[in-house]
Amino acid sequence: MSTVCSSAARDGLLPRAAIGLVERVRRSAPDRNWGVIIFGLASTGLGVIGLLRGDFTIVWHPVPDLLQGQAWLAYLCALLFTLAGAGLQRNDLRPGAASILCLLYMLFAIFWLRRVIGYPLIIGTWLGFSEQFALALGAAITIVIARKGSGAAVSACRICFGLCELVFGLAHFLSLAETRAMTPAWLPPGQDFWAVTTGVAHLLAGLALILGIKPHLAARLLAVMFIGFGALVWMPLVFADPLSAFPWSGSAINLALVGAVWALADLLARQSLGHCAAVGP
């Protein structure tokens, strides 16, 4: 029971039954796991795009030269993304489905890591790795939620996601021209302002997650920012060229990041409620 509720009960301001009801309502909020649901839908979207194209996700999922042109492998990965993403919609299938997605995203992160090693001074390679690693973390977070993982597991997810956010922020500044080009020209007060502001937001959110300073709030605000990216950057590209795979793939990746960081916020909220419940009589 939380400190406030415990004090109210001791002072006789509220009956114990009412306190228990309030606590049950508060505890139920993170259990809807909207982040997991969104993450699964986005992963299914990536899979559907792959099945329609018969190829790996353009730009975001590079594969070694040896595997390029292997249509059967691309179809297999796409099918796994589709089925595993759908599996996240069922509570009983979530641990297994999340494990498959974690392996898939981690595999593509490793493919990006090869480029990081080969071209360590190019921020784009670090960005590609961090995006896929963040999505692998989204799947890992789903597993932690489903299996009610330890505090150490929660902290590891929080810190690792924060490190990814630092890379996202640095990428905004080290590739400012590209970031500016992705920013809507009509959005006041200007492209430079939003390119810099969102980069700063990534850096601050990353530090908040790593240091544990209001991490739940930081994760929620990050999700809102990613939603803004989807609405203002990716959806206009989809409408401008609906037959191109690039904007659809970018939209799915961005939506998956929304789900991953929202799931992290749910996990942190659950941990916070658990801590509050431990304080009291």
Backbone hydrogen bonds, N-H to C=O, Kabsch-Sander energy under -0.5 kcal/mol:
donor,donor_aa,acceptor,acceptor_aa,energy
6,S,2,S,-2.7
7,S,3,T,-2.4
8,A,4,V,-2.3
9,A,5,C,-2.2
10,R,6,S,-2.4
11,D,7,S,-2.3
12,G,9,A,-0.9
13,L,8,A,-2.0
14,L,8,A,-1.0
19,I,15,P,-2.1
20,G,16,R,-2.6
21,L,17,A,-2.0
22,V,18,A,-2.4
23,E,19,I,-2.4
24,R,20,G,-2.2
25,V,21,L,-2.3
26,R,22,V,-2.6
27,R,23,E,-2.5
28,S,24,R,-1.5
29,A,25,V,-0.9
29,A,26,R,-0.6
31,D,27,R,-0.5
32,R,29,A,-1.1
33,N,30,P,-1.4
37,I,33,N,-2.0
38,I,34,W,-2.7
39,F,35,G,-2.6
40,G,36,V,-2.4
41,L,37,I,-2.3
42,A,38,I,-2.5
43,S,39,F,-2.1
44,T,40,G,-2.4
45,G,41,L,-2.2
46,L,42,A,-2.2
47,G,43,S,-2.0
48,V,44,T,-2.6
49,I,45,G,-2.3
50,G,46,L,-2.1
51,L,47,G,-2.4
52,L,48,V,-2.3
53,R,49,I,-2.0
54,G,50,G,-2.7
55,D,50,G,-0.8
60,W,58,I,-2.4
61,H,57,T,-1.8
67,L,64,P,-1.6
68,Q,64,P,-1.0
68,Q,65,D,-0.6
70,Q,67,L,-1.7
71,A,69,G,-1.5
74,A,70,Q,-1.8
75,Y,71,A,-2.7
76,L,72,W,-2.1
77,C,73,L,-2.5
78,A,74,A,-2.4
79,L,75,Y,-2.6
80,L,76,L,-2.4
81,F,77,C,-2.6
82,T,78,A,-2.4
83,L,79,L,-2.7
84,A,80,L,-2.7
85,G,81,F,-2.3
86,A,82,T,-1.8
87,G,83,L,-2.2
88,L,84,A,-1.2
89,Q,86,A,-1.6
90,R,87,G,-1.6
93,L,90,R,-0.8
94,R,90,R,-1.0
94,R,91,N,-0.6
97,A,93,L,-2.7
98,A,94,R,-3.1
99,S,95,P,-1.7
100,I,96,G,-1.8
101,L,97,A,-2.2
102,C,98,A,-2.6
103,L,99,S,-2.1
104,L,100,I,-2.3
105,Y,101,L,-2.9
106,M,102,C,-2.2
107,L,103,L,-2.1
108,F,104,L,-1.9
109,A,105,Y,-1.9
110,I,106,M,-2.3
111,F,107,L,-1.9
112,W,108,F,-1.9
113,L,109,A,-2.1
114,R,110,I,-1.5
115,R,111,F,-0.8
115,R,112,W,-0.5
116,V,112,W,-2.1
117,I,113,L,-2.4
118,G,114,R,-1.8
119,Y,115,R,-3.1
122,I,119,Y,-1.5
123,I,121,L,-0.7
125,T,122,I,-1.1
126,W,122,I,-1.0
127,L,123,I,-2.7
128,G,124,G,-2.4
129,F,125,T,-2.2
130,S,126,W,-2.7
131,E,127,L,-2.4
132,Q,128,G,-1.8
133,F,129,F,-2.6
134,A,130,S,-2.5
135,L,131,E,-1.7
136,A,132,Q,-2.2
137,L,133,F,-2.2
138,G,134,A,-1.7
139,A,135,L,-1.7
140,A,136,A,-2.2
141,I,137,L,-3.3
142,T,138,G,-1.7
143,I,139,A,-1.7
144,V,140,A,-2.4
145,I,141,I,-2.6
146,A,142,T,-2.6
147,R,143,I,-2.5
148,K,145,I,-0.8
149,G,144,V,-2.6
154,V,150,S,-1.9
155,S,151,G,-2.5
156,A,152,A,-2.2
157,C,153,A,-2.1
158,R,154,V,-2.4
159,I,155,S,-2.7
160,C,156,A,-2.5
161,F,157,C,-2.2
162,G,158,R,-2.0
163,L,159,I,-2.0
164,C,160,C,-1.8
165,E,161,F,-2.0
166,L,162,G,-1.7
167,V,163,L,-1.6
168,F,164,C,-2.3
169,G,165,E,-2.6
170,L,166,L,-2.5
171,A,167,V,-2.5
172,H,168,F,-1.3
173,F,169,G,-1.1
174,L,170,L,-3.0
175,S,171,A,-1.5
176,L,173,F,-0.9
179,T,175,S,-2.2
180,R,176,L,-2.9
181,A,177,A,-2.0
182,M,178,E,-1.3
183,T,179,T,-0.6
183,T,180,R,-1.1
187,L,184,P,-1.1
190,G,187,L,-0.9
194,W,190,G,-1.7
195,A,191,Q,-2.5
196,V,192,D,-2.3
197,T,193,F,-2.9
198,T,194,W,-2.4
199,G,195,A,-1.2
200,V,196,V,-2.6
201,A,197,T,-2.4
202,H,198,T,-2.2
203,L,199,G,-2.1
204,L,200,V,-2.8
205,A,201,A,-2.5
206,G,202,H,-2.5
207,L,203,L,-2.3
208,A,204,L,-2.5
209,L,205,A,-2.4
210,I,206,G,-2.5
211,L,207,L,-2.8
212,G,208,A,-1.0
213,I,208,A,-1.9
214,K,212,G,-0.8
218,A,214,K,-2.3
219,A,215,P,-2.4
220,R,216,H,-2.1
221,L,217,L,-2.5
222,L,218,A,-2.1
223,A,219,A,-2.1
224,V,220,R,-1.9
225,M,221,L,-2.2
226,F,222,L,-2.6
227,I,223,A,-2.3
228,G,224,V,-2.1
229,F,225,M,-2.1
230,G,226,F,-2.2
231,A,227,I,-2.4
232,L,228,G,-2.9
233,V,229,F,-2.3
234,W,229,F,-1.8
235,M,230,G,-2.6
237,L,233,V,-0.9
238,V,234,W,-2.0
239,F,235,M,-2.5
240,A,236,P,-2.1
241,D,237,L,-1.8
244,S,241,D,-1.7
248,W,244,S,-0.7
249,S,245,A,-2.8
250,G,246,F,-2.7
251,S,247,P,-2.3
252,A,248,W,-2.1
253,I,249,S,-2.6
254,N,250,G,-2.5
255,L,251,S,-2.5
256,A,252,A,-2.3
257,L,253,I,-2.0
258,V,254,N,-2.0
259,G,255,L,-2.5
260,A,256,A,-2.6
261,V,257,L,-2.5
262,W,258,V,-2.2
263,A,259,G,-2.5
264,L,260,A,-1.9
265,A,261,V,-2.1
266,D,262,W,-2.4
267,L,263,A,-2.5
268,L,264,L,-2.7
269,A,265,A,-2.5
270,R,266,D,-2.4
271,Q,267,L,-2.2
272,S,268,L,-2.4
273,L,269,A,-2.5
274,G,270,R,-2.4
275,H,271,Q,-2.1
276,C,272,S,-2.4
277,A,273,L,-2.4
278,A,274,G,-1.1
279,V,276,C,-1.2
280,G,278,A,-0.6
